[in-house]
Amino acid sequence: MKFTLSWLRDHLETDATLDAICAKLNVIGLEVEDVTDRGRALTPFRTARIVEAVQHPDADRLRVCQVDAGEGFESVQVVCGAPNARTGLRVIFAPPGTYIPGSDITIKTGKIRGQESGGMLCSLRELGLGAESDGIAELPEDTLPGQSYAAFADLNDPIIEIAITPNRGDALSIRGIARDLAAAGMGTLKPWLAETVEGTFASPLNWDLQYPEACPFVLGRTIRGVRNGPSPDWLRARLEAIGVRPISVLVDITNYFTFDLGRPLHVFDVNKVAGPTLSLCHGGRETFRALDGRDYVVEHADLVIADASGVQSLAGIMGGEGTGVDDDTTEVFVECALFDPVRIALTGRRLGLHSDARQRFERGVDQALPVAALEAATAMIVELCGGEVSEVVSAGAPPAWERTAHLRFARLQDLGGLAVAPDDAVHKLEKLGFAIRSRDETGVTVAVPPWRNDVANAPLLDQGSDLEATRAAQAAEGVVAIEAECDLIEEVLRLVGLDAIPPVALPQARVVPGAAYSPRQVRSAATRRLLAARGLLETVGFSFVAHETAALFGDVPEGLRLLNPIAVDLDQLRPSPLANLVAAVARNEARGQSRVDLFEIGPVFGAEGQALVAAGVRSGHAPRQPGRGAVPVDPWDVRADVGEALAALGVPPEATSVTADAPRHYHPGRSGVVRQGPRTVLATFGELHPSVQRALKCEGPVMAFELFLDAIPDPKKRRRAAVALSPFQPLTRDFAFVVARDVDAATVLRAARGAERTLISAVRLFDVYEGDKIEAGHKSLGVEVTLQPTDKSLTDAEIEAVCARILAAVTKATGATLR
């Protein structure tokens, strides 16, 4: 929200300085984001007169000018290259030492092609005030030399920009800001009253309200015989100062009241409206061209204003091009209405259409202002455009906005943390417009003003009801007053100053270590410690990535794409942290890092919802060592990361299996999926697909893994048996099983492990061979089986018996034969 200091003083009687006003705005919660004081930057520039301009003796395009710039500069020679520099011209003069903002230079005294030059004659572009021009600025002929140009051009009016929280729709008006400052002691709020403009004829246009849920009340009136055209200088200057482009006087008046009172209005060209009726109704999937020149398709839930030919305005958001006013407009219909904030917000969000009107309506406007605002706008239109005014036509009825809120004085200290005297608290609420309905020694009941839609509670009771009656009525209706009371506490405290609240230490909580952690938090913490211990550095990435990047790592439903992302390359909720990690690898490689090992634990998003994933990447080579060169990373590195993490989380290797059906962003044949049972996927790992690496500009192979923490079962609560160490030596036996090529190694390992569970302590794959020494369509799997006796040493016969059972089990499960 932007406003000028002079505009603020139209509503606020104050002698406070700019710095004091800005400091108070920060204190009361209207945070100042920027202050632009154009007058301060233009202080050195002054008005001047060219006494004489002659041709430069040594340059065809230069003129030597004698300039009168007032006291101290009555006769200054300036060399100027502007084609319009001539004797008698009133100009803008920059003395030596002046910084020129439009050119980013500082003027110095010097010689130009042999002629002395003691300053500069400027264009508006060089002052940062206008567009490119071929010459210097020309001032009116009666301009006196030596004046401050900033004062001469009324540019010494600072522009203040403040941040508005979503609940403070009233602060989107300059009068609302002035009210807050007056309540905070920065002056007095000037009275404002709109004079009634009597109508002299019946309006040729009338309302037909068909959608009262979206528009409870609407007013309008016709003004004929108007003259549209450019706005007067004061109105243009105010709008331009706050960044609003002046269009025409009729449009500029509606924009003026949008910012001055926070009351959006709209004007229709009566001669462009088809039929005698404007209907406020549902949209019907019609295409509507708005004033921004774009076409929009309105849905059934949208509120539109339509005539006999179709939609002419997207109510509360933007008018239509078809009935917009122009220089030929002579008869207008002024609309002033109340709209449902939720419906306005939903329509604007769906269409991606932002406007000053939408910004105010979706936060809630002053519900008691429409009649007065229409009268004030009518008076200004007649003053600036002339014309004859019709009677007011309306539809619907003003909503029952009256309501009360109750404040207990003790809660200012108990909840707000600051003791405020009851009289002081009541006085501040009154200054904000909260009328006192009843009061006792414990609290006060106030009527909430119509512009404070963020303070909502019980309907206002009849005049004369005392505090006890109010409480009884609220209790009978089941009204809970807590939320509104908190709003009143906030109002009092922000006017006192939130920085006046003394800091209070939080109470010391006694927490048994580990007692407050959920199983999910335990898994995350354990995984984080283990991965860090294995040499990976933790990163924290955005949950948003570019849509194209996200598509490399999984499905990207349109429902997870952002309509208004914080950046153009962060428009999709990520399906995997690998999207962030691989991009980080590419950035590190581009900066010469030969080895990158990173991990992240964070959320991922898909059609099924949100999940927690621990993902990691390894790329590059291990450092060279004596007798051994640099060793590149391979899939077994990330397989080890996954295995160690699962074991630390209570999932032993024998409880899992590995299949080769990894997602498409992994390299087929160099990746795998760790499962528990046939359906539960615990992790994926392997080398990233070359196409993914190329798309993200990674140079070398990148190994990656994803550990799905939500899929890991919680550890069973059972007493752990003491680990029994056998005094007998373990022994190993190697088997070479010939199986069909499509048989998974995991099936062989599982069958071997189950052949003799009391003696077999480990089963490990150590070789895979396919070649001319094996029958086509088959492969050889080298399996090492470790036998661990516990009560006696094994005899040769017992060992052979175990080996036979292993062979039989694997043969039965896979059809394998010994090589």
C-alpha atoms as one frame of an Amber mdcrd trajectory, in Angstrom:
protein
   0.000   0.000   0.000   1.483   3.340  -1.133   0.469   6.880  -0.202   2.003
  10.328  -0.134   2.520  12.366   3.005   0.303  15.190   1.728  -2.494  12.732
   0.910  -2.242  11.306   4.432  -2.554  14.815   5.835  -5.871  15.220   4.025
  -7.231  12.891   6.715  -4.775  13.414   9.586  -4.210  16.681  11.377  -0.600
  16.373  12.511   2.669  18.272  12.750   4.707  15.060  13.023   7.746  14.675
  10.820   8.124  12.014   8.167  10.553  10.048  10.347   8.196  10.159  13.342
   5.253   8.966  11.249   7.259   6.083   9.780   8.506   5.065  13.228   4.956
   5.033  14.580   3.689   3.004  11.614   6.263   0.334  12.422   5.253   0.319
  16.082   1.530  -0.161  15.390   2.043  -3.062  12.958   1.884  -1.236   9.605
   5.454  -2.007   8.650   7.155   0.585   6.459   8.778  -1.137   3.498  10.064
   1.885   1.629  10.109   5.676   1.713  10.752   7.552  -1.521  11.559  11.202
  -1.002  11.973  12.559  -4.500  12.361  16.100  -3.210  15.423  15.177  -1.173
  17.161  13.625  -4.188  16.319  16.675  -6.334  17.349  19.316  -3.801  20.330
  20.700  -5.823  18.270  21.257  -9.005  16.862  24.744  -9.527  14.878  26.646
 -12.092  16.813  28.889 -14.470  16.551  31.087 -17.579  18.790  31.006 -20.649
  19.843  34.630 -21.036  21.681  33.980 -24.284  22.342  30.929 -26.455  24.908
  31.070 -29.301  26.472  28.495 -31.569  29.605  26.773 -30.222  32.553  27.948
 -32.331  34.065  24.477 -32.669  31.047  22.113 -32.619  27.991  22.114 -34.871
  25.707  20.370 -32.370  26.634  22.342 -29.264  25.454  25.733 -28.035  27.089
  28.022 -25.491  24.448  29.311 -23.091  24.575  32.119 -20.544  22.275  31.014
 -17.718  20.609  32.904 -14.850  19.908  30.351 -12.059  19.181  32.788  -9.249
  21.260  33.770  -6.242  24.882  32.705  -6.630  24.418  31.639 -10.261  23.222
  34.850 -11.939  25.628  34.421 -14.842  26.828  30.904 -15.535  28.145  29.613
 -18.851  26.885  26.149 -19.780  27.691  24.205 -22.941  24.558  22.312 -23.995
  23.896  19.819 -26.782  20.085  19.975 -26.693  18.553  21.098 -30.002  15.886
  23.160 -28.202  18.323  25.263 -26.137  17.494  28.905 -27.051  17.512  32.383
 -25.646  14.754  33.093 -23.126  13.899  29.443 -22.399  13.057  28.511 -18.779
  14.984  25.361 -17.848  16.186  23.073 -15.049  19.773  23.792 -13.972  22.166
  21.423 -12.126  25.126  23.241 -10.552  28.553  21.586 -10.255  28.639  18.750
  -7.701  25.063  17.646  -8.493  24.401  13.926  -8.921  22.268  13.226 -12.011
  20.134  10.130 -11.185  18.965   9.465 -14.733  22.526   9.358 -16.092  24.368
   8.163 -12.959  26.962  10.923 -13.187  28.072  13.837 -11.006  28.447  17.238
 -12.699  31.857  18.895 -12.612  33.167  22.227 -13.857  35.238  21.815 -16.980
  35.751  22.599 -20.647  33.788  21.126 -23.547  35.556  21.566 -26.906  37.491
  24.494 -25.460  34.571  26.358 -23.863  34.014  26.639 -20.079  30.938  24.855
 -18.748  29.811  25.365 -15.133  26.798  23.085 -14.821  24.163  21.234 -16.805
  20.750  21.944 -18.316  18.599  18.848 -17.751  15.784  16.858 -19.256  13.170
  15.123 -17.100  14.733  11.771 -17.971  18.025  12.909 -16.482  16.177  13.741
 -13.267  14.648  10.246 -13.288  11.158  11.668 -13.835  10.301  11.034 -17.461
  10.934   9.135 -20.656  13.725   9.670 -23.180  13.542  13.035 -24.951  15.492
  14.895 -27.642  15.978  18.030 -25.615  16.060  19.692 -22.235  12.896  20.252
 -20.174  10.969  23.420 -21.012   9.304  25.190 -18.058   6.510  27.792 -18.270
   7.558  31.235 -19.453   6.650  32.901 -16.123   8.945  30.612 -14.105  11.251
  32.637 -11.846  14.942  31.599 -11.767  16.504  30.300  -8.559  13.573  28.243
  -7.214  14.023  24.711  -5.951  12.761  22.565  -8.791  11.389  19.964  -6.371
   9.221  22.618  -4.697   8.308  24.198  -8.047   7.082  20.829  -9.420   5.493
  19.689  -6.124   7.928  16.795  -5.893   8.838  17.349  -2.246   6.035  15.064
  -1.154   7.492  11.775   0.224   5.906   8.473  -0.829   5.482   5.872   1.926
   4.948   2.179   1.202   3.720  -0.129   3.970   3.114  -3.875   4.198  -0.470
  -4.934   4.919  -1.285  -8.198   6.681  -4.230 -10.155   5.204  -6.549  -9.337
   8.122  -6.206  -5.552   7.849  -8.393  -4.675   4.897  -9.153  -1.318   6.539
  -5.463  -0.358   6.220  -5.798  -0.535   2.425  -7.237   2.952   2.615  -5.417
   6.182   3.418  -8.199   7.141   5.820  -7.778   3.826   7.642  -4.049   4.458
   8.046  -4.752   7.965   9.313  -7.234   6.548  11.836  -4.597   4.174  13.216
  -2.021   6.954  13.502  -4.493   9.252  15.242  -5.365   6.489  17.714  -1.633
   6.036  18.378  -1.249   9.697  19.294   0.195  11.069  16.041  -2.517  13.686
  15.552  -6.255  14.014  15.080  -8.433  12.244  12.516 -10.193  14.873  10.431
 -13.987  14.495  10.150 -15.295  13.196   6.844 -18.867  13.515   5.701 -20.190
  13.114   2.189 -22.784  15.640   1.115 -25.916  14.261  -0.485 -26.355  15.001
  -4.181 -30.049  15.095  -4.995 -31.143  13.302  -8.137 -33.260  15.154 -10.684
 -34.461  12.287 -12.892 -35.073   8.548 -12.802 -32.101   6.388 -13.710 -32.467
   4.682 -17.103 -30.526   1.699 -15.714 -31.715  -0.516 -12.874 -30.409  -3.521
 -10.941 -31.579  -7.137 -11.080 -29.996  -8.998  -8.151 -30.055 -12.745  -8.924
 -27.105 -13.868  -6.791 -27.654 -12.353  -3.302 -25.254 -14.833  -1.660 -22.409
 -13.168  -3.540 -23.761  -9.593  -3.509 -26.112  -8.682  -0.659 -26.373  -4.993
  -1.521 -25.717  -2.851  -4.598 -26.257   0.813  -5.442 -25.971   2.849  -8.607
 -26.946   6.078 -10.298 -26.723   7.662 -13.735 -24.910  10.915 -14.491 -25.591
  12.390 -17.925 -23.936  15.219 -19.761 -20.452  14.454 -18.451 -17.209  15.469
 -20.182 -14.488  12.846 -19.992 -10.847  13.595 -20.655  -7.526  14.028 -18.857
  -7.658  14.457 -15.090  -6.616  17.682 -13.394  -2.973  17.915 -12.409  -3.560
  17.304  -8.677  -5.402  14.039  -9.344  -2.898  12.818 -11.923   0.005  13.644
  -9.617  -1.469  11.712  -6.704  -2.140   8.590  -8.726   1.228   8.690 -10.492
   3.019   9.072  -7.157   1.613   5.766  -5.890   2.217   3.927  -9.160  -1.269
   4.112 -10.692  -1.383   5.125 -14.354  -3.877   7.925 -15.022  -6.355   6.968
 -17.752  -9.208   9.483 -17.826 -10.910  11.625 -15.255 -13.853   9.230 -14.799
 -11.616   6.204 -14.284  -9.164   8.173 -12.163 -11.949   9.227  -9.786 -12.846
   5.592  -9.123  -9.173   4.780  -8.535  -8.887   7.766  -6.201 -11.643   6.460
  -3.919 -10.174   2.956  -4.045  -7.085   4.243  -2.263  -8.532   7.215  -0.365
 -11.425   5.392   1.352 -10.662   1.774   0.429 -13.910   1.797  -1.545 -13.655
   0.401  -5.115 -16.196   1.776  -7.598 -16.897   1.171 -11.280 -18.387   3.306
 -14.059 -20.268   1.935 -17.076 -20.816   3.861 -20.301 -24.630   3.924 -20.384
 -24.737   4.175 -24.182 -22.799   0.892 -24.455 -25.081  -1.083 -22.097 -27.667
  -3.240 -23.854 -31.087  -2.967 -22.222 -32.363  -1.112 -19.172 -31.140  -3.667
 -16.621 -27.801  -4.730 -15.195 -28.016  -8.184 -13.639 -25.785  -9.479 -10.857
 -25.864 -13.182 -11.584 -23.924 -16.436 -11.984 -21.474 -16.795 -14.838 -22.315
 -19.291 -17.576 -19.000 -20.379 -19.103 -18.978 -17.228 -21.231 -15.867 -15.545
 -22.577 -15.468 -12.061 -21.199 -12.879  -9.464 -22.249 -11.746  -7.417 -19.285
 -10.276  -3.919 -19.205  -6.767  -5.420 -19.221  -7.430  -6.634 -22.780  -7.410
 -10.323 -21.851 -10.213 -12.860 -22.301 -11.516 -14.830 -19.319 -14.002 -17.694
 -19.131 -16.424 -17.206 -16.245 -17.795 -20.224 -14.386 -21.141 -20.757 -12.657
 -19.736 -19.875  -9.226 -18.412 -16.523 -10.458 -20.401 -13.335  -9.828 -20.768
 -11.211 -12.952 -22.600  -8.062 -13.990 -24.391  -8.669 -17.282 -26.677  -6.802
 -19.638 -28.904  -8.142 -22.389 -25.879  -8.945 -24.573 -23.799 -10.814 -21.991
 -21.179 -10.358 -19.275 -19.935  -6.778 -18.887 -17.991  -6.960 -15.617 -16.355
  -9.491 -13.347 -17.944  -8.113 -10.199 -15.563  -6.912  -7.523 -12.479  -7.631
  -9.637 -12.420  -5.903 -13.033 -14.782  -4.226 -15.459 -15.298  -5.144 -19.080
 -13.889  -3.591 -22.202 -17.278  -3.554 -23.909 -18.881  -1.006 -21.545 -15.744
   0.889 -20.512 -15.718   4.681 -20.648 -13.660   6.616 -23.204 -13.221  10.172
 -24.449 -16.615  10.037 -26.199 -18.523   9.020 -23.053 -21.296  11.468 -22.110
 -23.455   9.349 -19.796 -22.204   7.002 -17.064 -23.690   4.650 -14.487 -21.720
   4.525 -11.220 -21.763   1.171  -9.387 -21.060   0.744  -5.661 -21.654  -2.670
  -4.054 -20.786  -5.109  -1.310 -19.439  -8.493  -2.405 -18.784 -11.747  -0.581
 -15.017 -11.849   0.162 -14.662 -15.621  -0.238 -16.306 -15.745  -3.651 -14.242
 -12.802  -4.881 -11.044 -14.483  -3.688 -11.905 -17.839  -5.286 -12.782 -16.281
  -8.633  -9.666 -14.121  -8.692  -7.447 -17.034  -7.715  -8.927 -19.352 -10.337
  -8.506 -16.796 -13.113  -5.148 -15.537 -11.862  -6.572 -12.016 -12.053  -5.211
  -9.448  -9.595  -6.587  -5.948  -9.153  -6.786  -3.236  -6.527 -10.531  -3.904
  -6.235 -10.045  -7.618  -5.626  -7.350  -6.910  -3.027  -9.858  -4.904  -0.982
 -13.032  -6.904  -1.499 -11.431 -10.239  -0.593 -10.256  -8.746   2.715 -13.584
  -7.064   3.428 -14.531  -3.406   2.892 -16.412  -0.977   5.130 -19.948  -2.380
   5.106 -21.577   0.911   6.121 -19.825   3.068   3.515 -21.550   2.343   0.151
 -24.167   5.105   0.356 -21.703   7.799   1.474 -19.046   6.632  -0.996 -21.513
   6.836  -3.895 -22.472  10.371  -2.871 -18.813  11.447  -2.574 -17.943   9.970
  -5.978 -21.007  11.609  -7.525 -19.991  15.004  -6.166 -16.447  14.684  -7.544
 -17.665  13.550 -10.963 -20.038  16.527 -11.189 -17.269  18.878 -10.016 -14.671
  17.653 -12.518 -16.851  16.413 -15.402 -20.106  18.320 -15.031 -23.400  16.594
 -15.666 -26.849  15.984 -14.236 -27.444  13.323 -11.567 -30.226  10.730 -11.389
 -31.864   9.220  -8.354 -30.077   6.304  -6.666 -31.252   2.803  -7.594 -30.458
  -0.185  -5.386 -31.076  -3.898  -4.902 -30.785  -6.093  -1.856 -30.263  -4.664
   1.609 -27.295  -3.663   3.747 -26.053  -6.700   5.703 -26.419  -6.904   9.473
 -22.813  -6.057  10.188 -23.445  -4.790  13.737 -21.694  -6.925  16.345 -20.059
  -6.666  19.745 -16.866  -7.836  21.379 -15.916  -8.028  25.045 -12.565  -7.296
  26.687 -11.604  -8.300  30.225  -9.031  -5.824  31.510  -7.100  -8.487  33.403
  -6.422 -10.346  30.132  -4.227  -7.501  28.896  -1.685  -8.582  31.497  -2.450
 -12.312  31.589  -2.484 -12.908  27.842  -0.838  -9.814  26.385   1.944  -9.515
  28.944   1.508  -5.788  29.581  -0.468  -4.051  32.294  -2.557  -1.290  30.677
  -4.812   0.967  32.719  -8.510   0.270  31.967  -9.199   3.909  31.086  -6.244
   3.959  28.702  -7.374   0.727  27.018 -10.927   2.002  26.591  -9.690   5.325
  25.225  -7.543   3.634  22.593 -10.418   1.424  21.445 -12.662   4.490  21.159
 -10.048   6.269  19.048 -10.096   3.270  16.673 -13.864   3.566  16.303 -14.999
   0.933  18.808 -18.061   2.466  20.491 -18.524   1.650  24.196 -21.778  -0.210
  24.867 -21.299  -1.103  28.525 -18.548  -1.235  31.082 -17.863  -2.364  34.645
 -14.782  -2.728  36.803 -13.747  -6.006  35.116 -14.245  -5.317  31.450 -15.892
  -3.482  28.608 -18.212  -4.410  25.748 -17.734  -2.481  22.516 -19.521  -2.203
  19.190 -17.193  -3.276  16.402 -16.969  -0.623  13.640 -18.079  -1.644  10.133
 -14.579  -1.309   8.667 -13.049  -3.888  11.062 -14.128  -7.137   9.419 -11.262
  -8.943  11.164 -12.911  -8.488  14.587 -15.991 -10.706  14.568 -18.119 -11.919
  17.440 -21.681 -11.759  18.706 -24.405  -9.727  16.982 -24.851  -6.291  18.546
 -27.609  -6.266  21.193 -30.206  -3.568  21.602 -29.177  -0.167  22.877 -29.285
   0.013  26.663 -28.329  -3.615  27.303 -25.928  -3.833  30.191 -22.813  -5.993
  30.386 -24.443  -8.848  32.270 -27.326  -8.964  29.811 -24.841  -9.056  26.948
 -22.943 -11.948  28.511 -26.192 -13.821  29.224 -27.377 -13.403  25.638 -24.032
 -14.588  24.279 -24.075 -17.626  26.557 -27.644 -18.473  25.529 -26.633 -18.386
  21.871 -23.505 -20.463  22.528 -21.197 -17.650  21.431 -17.533 -18.033  22.366
 -15.966 -14.594  22.771 -12.349 -15.686  23.008 -11.269 -14.856  19.457 -12.745
 -11.349  19.422 -11.309 -10.629  22.867  -7.852 -11.576  21.571  -8.390  -9.133
  18.703  -9.179  -6.326  21.143  -6.105  -7.162  23.227  -3.997  -6.976  20.070
  -5.480  -3.583  19.185  -4.697  -2.100  22.583  -1.178  -3.530  22.727  -0.147
  -2.454  19.236  -1.240   1.121  19.954   0.735   1.118  23.192   3.642  -0.411
  21.273   4.571  -4.072  21.093   8.136  -3.134  21.975   6.848  -2.003  25.391
   5.941  -5.571  26.360   8.672  -6.860  28.685  10.350 -10.104  27.623   9.443
 -13.129  29.733  11.414 -16.364  29.817   9.498 -19.497  28.935   8.947 -21.890
  31.850  11.523 -24.632  32.160  10.020 -27.899  31.008  11.240 -31.186  32.387
  11.401 -33.666  29.556  12.673 -37.194  29.882  15.258 -37.686  27.103  13.673
 -39.498  24.181  10.219 -39.626  25.740   8.782 -36.918  23.497   9.981 -38.377
  20.176   7.645 -40.209  17.821   8.883 -43.308  15.965   9.104 -41.197  12.825
  11.354 -38.663  14.530  13.521 -41.458  15.914  13.957 -42.936  12.428  14.885
 -39.532  10.980  17.430 -38.804  13.699  19.014 -42.252  13.493  19.250 -42.074
   9.705  20.752 -38.591   9.829  23.472 -39.670  12.263  24.340 -42.800  10.290
  24.548 -41.087   6.885  26.684 -38.307   8.329  28.942 -40.921   9.912  29.341
 -42.533   6.490  30.798 -39.326   5.101  27.769 -37.672   3.469  27.095 -33.970
   4.036  23.535 -32.982   4.887  21.736 -30.411   2.748  18.370 -28.671   3.075
  16.546 -28.022  -0.195  13.316 -26.381  -1.297  10.229 -28.563  -1.539   9.671
 -26.833  -4.898  11.662 -27.453  -8.066  11.263 -26.650 -11.737   8.480 -28.619
 -13.416  10.869 -29.993 -16.028  13.359 -31.132 -13.356  10.634 -32.794 -11.267
   9.459 -34.738 -14.325  12.858 -36.460 -14.496  12.287 -38.108 -11.108   8.673
 -39.194 -11.136   5.100 -38.225 -11.875   4.197 -34.519 -11.782   0.401 -34.183
 -11.301  -1.031 -30.809 -12.289  -2.590 -30.649  -8.835   0.918 -30.322  -7.384
   1.930 -27.482  -9.705   1.914 -23.963  -8.255  -0.165 -21.264  -9.904   1.861
 -18.432  -8.362   5.313 -19.807  -7.477   7.831 -17.731  -5.551  10.141 -18.125
  -8.570   9.573 -19.293 -12.124  11.920 -22.254 -11.615  10.181 -23.392  -8.399
   6.727 -24.212  -9.726   6.339 -27.936  -8.884   6.247 -29.870  -5.617   9.114
 -32.323  -5.867   8.600 -36.094  -6.232  12.066 -36.815  -4.811  14.874 -34.975
  -2.964  17.171 -36.267  -5.716  15.892 -33.392  -7.860  17.647 -30.989  -5.487
  20.664 -33.164  -4.735  21.621 -33.869  -8.335  21.367 -30.164  -9.148  23.733
 -29.540  -6.213  26.155 -32.136  -7.617  26.162 -30.328 -10.967  26.910 -26.991
  -9.284  29.776 -28.524  -7.307  31.229 -30.218 -10.381  31.107 -26.919 -12.252
  33.287 -25.467  -9.495  35.922 -28.170  -9.696  34.827 -30.501  -6.878  36.065
 -33.991  -7.770  34.050 -35.837  -5.103  30.559 -34.926  -3.879  28.673 -36.902
  -1.226  25.374 -35.342  -0.102  22.130 -36.375   1.569  18.830 -34.822   2.570
  15.933 -35.960   4.726  12.763 -34.204   3.677   9.255 -34.446   2.254   8.246
 -35.655  -1.179   4.866 -35.230  -2.843   2.800 -37.417  -5.113  -0.736 -38.354
  -6.003  -0.947 -40.467  -2.825   0.080 -37.560  -0.595   3.206 -36.531   1.265
   5.954 -38.846   2.517   9.312 -38.569   4.281  12.375 -39.717   2.336  16.088
 -39.858   3.082  17.966 -39.485  -0.204  21.649 -39.349  -0.987  24.049 -39.003
  -3.897  27.690 -39.939  -4.441  29.723 -38.836  -7.434  33.330 -38.562  -8.518
  36.330 -40.567  -7.351  37.883 -41.512  -4.061  41.220 -39.740  -3.428  44.319
 -41.377  -4.903  46.466 -43.399  -2.519  49.967 -44.922  -2.794  49.789 -47.973
  -4.991  46.204 -47.276  -6.040  44.686 -44.713  -8.368  41.467 -42.804  -7.938
  38.563 -45.254  -7.567  35.226 -44.092  -9.036  32.001 -44.532  -7.077  29.807
 -47.458  -8.067  26.334 -48.787  -7.189  27.750 -50.871  -4.338  28.647 -47.692
  -2.461  25.033 -46.559  -2.241  23.868 -50.154  -1.705  26.054 -50.182   1.391
  24.539 -46.861   2.540  21.052 -48.322   2.253  21.974 -51.572   3.953  23.663
 -49.870   6.904  20.747 -47.457   7.332  18.155 -50.241   7.280  20.147 -52.286
   9.761  20.385 -49.282  12.086  16.597 -48.897  11.862  15.977 -52.516  12.865
  15.603 -54.116   9.432  18.240 -56.896   9.117  19.511 -57.960   5.674  17.852
 -61.364   5.909  14.452 -59.640   6.183  14.817 -57.916   2.812  15.206 -58.807
  -0.832  16.525 -56.880  -3.829  14.799 -56.690  -7.199  15.902 -54.998 -10.410
  12.754 -52.938 -11.121  14.081 -49.532 -10.053  12.252 -46.352 -11.196  13.018
 -44.899 -14.609  15.441 -42.269 -13.312  17.884 -45.097 -12.427  20.186 -46.891
 -14.872  18.615 -50.278 -15.765  20.902 -53.130 -14.807  22.887 -50.938 -12.412
  20.185 -50.296  -9.838  17.861 -52.119  -7.511  14.862 -51.958  -5.182  15.064
 -53.143  -1.571  11.809 -54.777  -0.490  10.367 -56.297   2.629   7.935 -58.834
   1.334   6.569 -58.641  -2.196   4.859 -55.223  -1.877   6.651 -53.025   0.651
   9.410 -50.952  -0.962  11.933 -49.769   1.624  14.525 -48.175  -0.656  15.852
 -47.757  -4.184  19.498 -47.363  -5.155  21.874 -47.402  -8.087  23.400 -45.292
 -10.804  21.266 -42.495 -12.210  20.107 -42.859 -15.771  22.505 -41.179 -18.242
  19.666 -39.085 -19.697  18.915 -37.637 -16.237  22.579 -36.800 -15.723  22.774
 -35.094 -19.111  19.584 -33.088 -18.468  21.010 -31.760 -15.195  24.505 -31.237
 -16.665  26.351 -33.727 -14.469  29.689 -34.799 -15.886  30.512 -38.149 -14.271
  28.317 -41.040 -13.151  26.138 -40.236 -10.130  25.091 -42.911  -7.644  21.923
 -42.261  -5.685  19.586 -43.827  -3.177  16.167 -43.110  -1.716  15.182 -44.518
   1.676  11.424 -44.374   2.325  11.308 -43.758   6.066   7.514 -43.962   6.343
   7.577 -47.503   4.917  10.032 -48.817   7.526   8.104 -50.671  10.257   8.377
 -49.551  13.852  10.649 -51.835  15.891   8.800 -54.360  17.977   8.915 -53.749
  21.701  10.406 -56.927  23.036  13.194 -57.777  25.387  16.437 -58.292  23.570
  18.214 -61.530  24.299  21.867 -61.289  25.217  24.157 -61.856  22.257  25.650
 -65.366  22.539  29.184 -65.649  21.201  30.047 -69.116  19.991  33.422 -70.570
  21.114  33.568 -72.623  17.912  35.209 -71.499  14.696  32.908 -70.633  11.754
  33.529 -72.147   8.353  32.504 -71.176   4.831  31.494 -73.122   1.752  31.253
 -71.725  -1.784  28.587 -72.795  -4.281  28.327 -71.983  -8.003  24.661 -72.319
  -8.976  23.683 -72.338 -12.645  20.228 -70.793 -13.033  18.136 -69.283 -15.780
  19.060 -65.686 -16.637  15.737 -64.295 -15.338  16.175 -65.811 -11.853  16.913
 -63.172  -9.224  19.979 -63.667  -7.063  17.818 -62.737  -4.066  15.693 -65.851
  -4.616  18.802 -68.040  -4.538  20.133 -66.358  -1.388  16.785 -66.636   0.372
  16.474 -70.338  -0.429  20.050 -71.059   0.736  19.538 -69.138   3.981  16.376
 -71.077   4.784  17.915 -74.513   4.256  19.410 -74.698   7.783  18.599 -71.700
   9.982  20.271 -73.045  13.128  23.707 -73.301  11.507  23.758 -70.789   8.630
  24.733 -67.371   9.937  25.326 -65.554   6.624  24.778 -65.975   2.882  26.548
 -63.670   0.430  26.674 -63.329  -3.363  30.260 -62.891  -4.552  30.184 -63.579
  -8.295  27.914 -63.444 -11.345  29.131 -64.987 -14.598  27.594 -65.189 -18.063
  29.744 -66.400 -20.933  30.622 -69.136 -23.416  31.294 -71.650 -20.627  27.654
 -71.439 -19.515  24.646 -72.619 -21.495  22.930 -69.813 -23.380  20.135 -68.184
 -21.424  21.742 -69.092 -18.090  24.124 -67.533 -15.592  26.342 -68.711 -12.766
  25.896 -67.264  -9.277  28.748 -67.639  -6.812  27.338 -67.870  -3.263  29.337
 -67.982  -0.027  27.581 -69.664   2.919  28.897 -69.226   6.473  28.200 -72.007
   8.992  28.455 -71.141  12.694  28.234 -74.126  15.095  27.140 -73.232  18.628
  27.441 -76.349  20.785  30.098 -78.521  19.094  32.435 -78.698  16.141  30.884
 -80.065  12.963  32.031 -83.328  11.457  32.635 -83.758   7.745  29.448 -85.794
   7.462  27.394 -83.070   9.139  28.909 -80.426   6.891  28.135 -82.467   3.778
  24.573 -82.967   4.992  24.083 -79.231   5.383  25.526 -78.605   1.912  23.145
 -81.174   0.452  20.180 -79.464   2.099  21.326 -76.123   0.692  21.585 -77.576
  -2.823  18.178 -79.208  -2.525  16.547 -75.998  -1.271  18.017 -73.848  -4.028
  17.202 -76.463  -6.697  13.610 -76.655  -5.519  13.203 -72.861  -5.468  14.961
 -71.998  -8.735  15.749 -75.171 -10.688  19.466 -74.531 -10.160  22.239 -77.016
 -10.755  25.778 -76.995  -9.448  28.342 -75.785 -11.946
